C-alpha cells in the first residue's frame, strides 16, 4: 500500500483540473469510486481472515477501518451505518478537496464522495450513491456525506427476526464508543 500525504492529493487534484478542465470532476469521480471499491474488497478479505463473514457481523470493524485508514483523504468519521436500509453517513473534518475553506458555493469533494460510494457499495453488496450535504469549501465545519442505495437496489431484509437483530449503528466519537439501536 502506498499512502500519500494530503498535500500530494491536493496537488494532483489541482493538476487534473488544470489539464482536464470541466472533465476533472468526472475523472476524480471515476477514480474515487474505483479506489473505494478496491478498498472495500481489501476490507472484506481482512474481515474474513478475522472470522467476520457478513456486513452484519462487522460494523465496528468497518468503523475502525474507515476512521483509521484515511490514506490522506482527511479525518473520516463513520456517523451512521444502517444495514437494513443501506443508509450511511460519513463526515470528514479536513478533506483535501475542501481547501481552502469557504471558497465555493457548491460542495467540492467529488473524489471523497465517489470513494465512499465505491467503498460502501462493495461492503454492503448493493449499489450505493450519495451526496455531500455540507462542505468545508462552502464554509461549513465538516464535509458530510449521505449515502443510500441506488433506487431499486435496496437491501433485501428478513423481517422474521428483525426485532432481535441490530441493524442501525450510530457511532459517537469520544474514544471509539458506539451506540447501537435495534431496528423496529
C-alpha positions, 0 to 999 in steps of 0.5 A: 500500500502506498499512502500519500500525504494530503498535500500530494492529493491536493496537488494532483487534484489541482493538476487534473483540473488544470489539464482536464478542465470541466472533465476533472470532476468526472475523472476524480469521480471515476477514480474515487469510486474505483479506489473505494471499491478496491478498498472495500474488497481489501476490507472484506478479505481482512474481515474474513481472515478475522472470522467476520463473514457478513456486513452484519457481523462487522460494523465496528470493524468497518468503523475502525477501518474507515476512521483509521485508514484515511490514506490522506483523504482527511479525518473520516468519521463513520456517523451512521451505518444502517444495514437494513436500509443501506443508509450511511453517513460519513463526515470528514473534518479536513478533506483535501478537496475542501481547501481552502475553506469557504471558497465555493458555493457548491460542495467540492469533494467529488473524489471523497464522495465517489470513494465512499460510494465505491467503498460502501457499495462493495461492503454492503453488496448493493449499489450505493450513491450519495451526496455531500450535504455540507462542505468545508469549501462552502464554509461549513465545519465538516464535509458530510456525506449521505449515502443510500442505495441506488433506487431499486437496489435496496437491501433485501431484509428478513423481517422474521427476526428483525426485532432481535437483530441490530441493524442501525449503528450510530457511532459517537466519537469520544474514544471509539464508543458506539451506540447501537439501536435495534431496528423496529 
